[in-house]
Amino acid sequence: MRYFSITAFILLLDQVTKWFVLHRMSLYESIPLWDDVFHITSHRNRGAAFGILQDQQWLFITVTIAVVVGIIVYLIRLKGRQPLMSWSLALILGGAIGNLIDRVRMGEVVDFLDFRLIHYPIFNVADSAIVVGVAIMVWITLRHPQTELEEGDRVVREAGESS
């Protein structure tokens, strides 16, 4: 499925950029690309979004594996019938797997995108893909809540009936 290629692209981009940060920068080193606005800053996060739940790696790993399996199953069942929802899930899947790899390998996530103008927490490509994927999903749900639910239910029913 082409949506798994989107997932693979996000995963590759995420891992390559994190490799660069890990191997070319010291921890907390910051490279200003636009002074006081945007920097590449080598940072690690042992928690979830905004640094909450620090050092709960087994919780994150367990939840992420469940989410990854759920998304894969749902993407397969959708069979591309809902392209925008499939895009959304593919982005979330790529981001989830990218951060999962970090947690399993190192016990922490490599972050480096540092927008200082708005004082936002440092994040990475995987986080960005997850946020964009969730934003698309919310937009779909708000735009056509009943249609999407009915189509999703029909797809799941059809997949179950054909088994």
Summary of the structure (lengths in Angstrom):
residues: 163
radius of gyration: 17.6
end to end distance: 19.3
largest distance: 57.9
contacts: 485
relative contact order: 0.17
helix: 67%
strand: 13%
